[in-house]
């Protein structure tokens, strides 16, 4: 009796096709769209920004944008919220005044960037009309800055430069308020030489007095 070897071989299982919409989203395309959003916001503002304009600037089709975000609102909220997660690098100079000065130098450069200086005021105006944008903008401007400032306060307390009973909320406002007011609200010119050092010194003295 002859044995059919082919009959003993397992039957190949048909390949399953990925369900519709399950395609892997290319990261380079996603990053191109994110960059295009910043450029489009700076060029035309949120109110006039469109998915068509973003797609054109990114060099992709509208479908590529809609695969990732349902609308321009969701797109902007996602990007603005992501900024808060990225935050700023925590300084580690060994002193409270040194950490504050480095924080102010990095923050000042970021706020004076042409794109940021155009986008933030525009989003602030939209935030007055749209609670979703207001919430996301607050998350970005507060959590990103406060996360770094909190680590600066904790390090200063460990070194004995600050007492353990410092009012954290007041301290965070004292750290973040002056530079934000000058750069975003008043939109003043580039700080003069020595200004950031003086601000860091005055802020450190104020924190130690709390």
C-alpha positions in Angstrom: 0.0 0.0 0.0 1.5 3.3 -1.1 1.3 6.3 1.1 0.6 9.7 -0.4 3.2 11.9 1.2 1.3 15.0 0.1 -1.7 13.9 2.1 0.4 14.0 5.3 1.5 17.6 4.7 -0.6 20.3 6.6 -2.9 22.3 4.4 -1.6 25.8 4.0 -3.7 28.3 5.9 -5.0 31.1 3.9 -3.4 34.5 4.7 -5.7 36.8 6.6 -6.0 40.3 5.3 -5.7 43.1 7.7 -9.1 44.7 8.3 -9.8 48.0 6.6 -8.4 51.0 8.4 -5.7 48.9 10.2 -2.9 50.0 8.0 0.2 51.1 9.9 0.5 54.9 9.9 3.9 56.1 8.7 5.6 58.2 11.3 7.4 60.3 8.7 4.0 61.3 7.3 2.7 62.0 10.7 5.6 64.3 11.6 5.3 66.1 8.2 1.6 66.8 9.0 2.5 68.1 12.5 5.2 70.4 11.1 2.7 71.6 8.5 0.2 72.5 11.2 2.6 74.8 13.0 3.5 76.4 9.7 -0.1 76.8 8.7 -1.1 78.2 12.1 1.7 80.8 11.8 0.7 81.7 8.3 -3.1 82.0 8.4 -4.1 81.5 12.1 -6.5 78.8 13.5 -9.7 80.3 12.1 -8.5 80.2 8.5 -6.6 77.0 8.8 -8.0 74.1 6.8 -7.3 70.4 6.4 -6.7 71.1 2.7 -4.0 73.7 3.5 -2.3 71.4 6.0 -2.3 68.5 3.5 -0.9 70.7 0.7 1.8 72.1 2.9 2.7 68.6 4.2 2.7 67.1 0.6 0.1 64.5 1.4 -3.5 63.9 0.6 -6.4 64.9 2.9 -7.1 61.3 3.6 -3.7 61.0 5.3 -4.7 63.7 7.7 -8.2 62.3 8.3 -6.7 58.9 9.1 -5.0 60.4 12.1 -7.4 63.2 13.2 -11.1 63.7 12.8 -10.9 67.5 12.4 -8.6 70.4 12.6 -9.7 71.0 16.2 -8.7 67.5 17.2 -5.4 67.9 15.2 -4.5 71.1 17.0 -5.6 69.9 20.4 -3.5 66.7 20.0 -0.4 68.7 19.0 -0.8 71.4 21.7 -1.3 68.7 24.3 1.8 66.8 23.1 3.9 69.9 23.8 2.9 69.6 27.5 4.1 66.0 27.6 7.4 66.8 26.0 8.0 69.7 28.4 11.4 71.4 29.0 14.7 69.8 30.1 15.1 70.2 33.9 18.2 72.2 34.7 20.8 70.8 37.1 23.3 73.5 37.8 23.7 72.9 41.5 22.0 76.1 42.7 18.5 77.5 42.6 19.5 80.7 40.9 21.5 78.8 38.3 18.6 76.5 37.6 16.2 79.4 37.2 18.5 81.3 34.9 18.9 78.2 32.6 15.2 77.7 32.6 14.6 81.3 31.7 17.1 81.2 28.9 15.6 78.1 27.3 12.0 79.4 27.8 12.8 82.8 26.5 14.3 81.4 23.3 11.3 79.1 22.8 8.7 81.9 23.3 10.6 84.2 20.9 10.6 81.6 18.1 8.8 83.2 15.2 6.3 80.3 14.9 5.6 80.1 18.7 5.3 83.9 19.0 2.6 83.8 16.3 0.8 80.7 17.3 0.4 81.2 21.0 -1.4 84.6 20.8 -3.7 83.2 18.1 -4.6 80.2 20.1 -5.2 82.4 23.2 -7.8 84.3 21.1 -9.4 81.1 20.0 -9.4 79.8 23.6 -11.6 82.7 24.6 -14.3 81.2 22.3 -13.6 77.5 22.5 -13.4 75.7 25.9 -11.6 72.7 24.4 -8.8 74.8 23.0 -8.7 76.7 26.3 -8.2 73.5 28.3 -5.5 72.2 26.0 -3.7 75.5 25.9 -3.7 75.7 29.7 -2.4 72.1 29.9 0.5 73.1 27.6 1.4 76.3 29.2 1.0 75.2 32.8 1.9 71.5 32.9 5.0 71.7 30.7 6.4 74.7 32.6 5.2 73.6 36.1 6.7 70.1 35.7 10.2 71.5 35.3 9.7 74.2 37.9 8.5 71.6 40.4 11.7 69.7 39.9 13.7 72.8 40.4 11.9 73.5 43.7 12.4 69.9 44.8 16.1 70.0 44.1 16.5 73.4 45.9 14.7 71.9 48.9 17.0 68.9 48.9 20.1 71.3 48.9 18.6 73.2 51.8 18.0 76.4 49.7 14.3 76.3 50.4 12.2 75.3 53.4 9.9 72.2 53.2 6.8 74.3 53.7 7.0 76.4 50.6 3.6 77.2 49.0 4.1 75.3 45.7 1.3 77.0 43.8 2.6 80.5 44.7 6.2 79.4 44.0 5.2 78.1 40.5 3.4 81.4 39.7 6.4 83.4 40.9 8.7 81.3 38.6 6.6 81.3 35.5 4.7 84.6 35.6 7.2 87.3 34.9 8.8 85.9 31.7 5.4 84.7 30.4 4.0 88.1 30.9 6.8 89.9 29.1 7.1 87.4 26.2 3.5 86.4 25.6 1.1 88.9 27.0 3.1 92.2 26.5 5.1 90.6 23.6 8.1 92.8 24.4 11.4 92.8 22.6 14.2 90.5 23.3 15.3 90.9 27.0 18.3 93.1 27.3 21.7 91.7 28.3 21.7 90.7 32.0 17.9 90.7 32.3 17.4 87.0 32.7 20.2 86.7 35.2 18.6 89.5 37.2 15.2 87.9 36.9 16.6 84.6 38.2 18.3 86.3 41.1 15.2 88.2 42.1 13.0 85.1 41.7 15.4 83.0 43.8 15.3 85.7 46.5 11.5 85.8 46.4 11.3 82.0 46.7 13.5 81.9 49.7 11.3 84.6 51.4 8.2 82.5 51.0 
